[in-house]
Amino acid sequence: MGRIKELDGLRALAILGVLAAHSLPPSSRLSNFLGLGRFGVDLFFAISGFLITGILIGLRHKEGAFQTFYWRRTLRIFPPYYLALGLIIAFALAHAERLNYREIVGNALFLSSAKPGLIQLAVRRLLLASPTDPLGALQPTKYSLLQFKDCLGVYWSLSVEELFYLLWAPIMLKGSRRVILLCSIAPLLGCPLLRGLAHTTPHIQESIGFIFRFDSLAAGGCVALLCWGLENGRVTRKALDRGLISTAIVFPIALIALAAICGVSRGVDVRTTWAFSVFGFSLLAASCASFVGALARWGAELGYVSYVLRSKGAVYLGKVSYTTYLIHLPTYVVVQLMIIRWFGPDAITSSLKLAILAGGLATVGAILLASFSWKYIEAPILGWKDKWFPVRNTARLLSVESEADRSDPICA
């Protein structure tokens, strides 16, 4: 299959959505819809599930498969992550912020998405048949100035990724075909149930918990398995094409309708609603996975869409999207502090123009810093990784290995 440049472009769209959502201006009609950009994380999850599943299928029955996979992931993800984490802590201390060291340790160990309390709540509600608060009060999307310590809040997605790697590799490398199929489909059915049981308005903790969002990654994995099945004669071309087309049309339409019903046009954070928590994230996972599958299946045949996604700017932005995600909020805080110092403490919250300016400057700054990191930190490390832990794939589907390594699936 070769390198799928369109997936880099898809990452670019995902990171732009996240940047827009995290730099919302004060309440406005536009901000109601820009807030949906946070679901770019789900797009990253689908890409990650697709690529990582493909990589692991290619490593099955190979000597040192676990070592190769985990070391390559470690060298790709850890250096920029811990550098960003260290900078956030240093800036927070310099800014005299009161840090939660338990939260810092959780992020350092990639455990911020582990939600044992919510799992206990879901099990208790399931066993005792207690209500799940489906009709709680709708909550508007909020906008506030940030502190450096608040930037750690978005690292839950990195935790989800890392826990996915730890769990998925043994399943894909050592599991039988039946086990792999079961573990791929079960999250698509079980995660919505768990989210419904754990949901308590107005909290959105189940939307950032690993066990509750595993279906977003599993959906991408299912698409990779279907592509493998096509190449090995287990899935017909017509069945796969029809499935991708119908899913890419029906599910997004249903997702838009559900978001409208949940109140997105009224400024409601749809994640706080029971209906979206249960059904919305499932529709989102299926939609994102179908987009990834369509690009993997047809690639350059998609005309203008492919042209845009394969453009140099889109591919490059997708390539640096990982570090852009890591540092975009700290950059935003620095810009906020500068504007407040120049224009006064209420400048951003009282001026739409200054709020938009702050978001724009933060976006440009984060991309520039990520480009610097890519050239001088990440790219050299990738050279070491390829030298120490080379991978030679034989299956066509698994030739996406270099793509996953050189442009990390998250936002991730």
Order of alpha helices (4+ residues) and beta strands (2+ residues): alpha-alpha-alpha-alpha-alpha-alpha-alpha-alpha-alpha-alpha-alpha-alpha-alpha-alpha-alpha-alpha-alpha-alpha
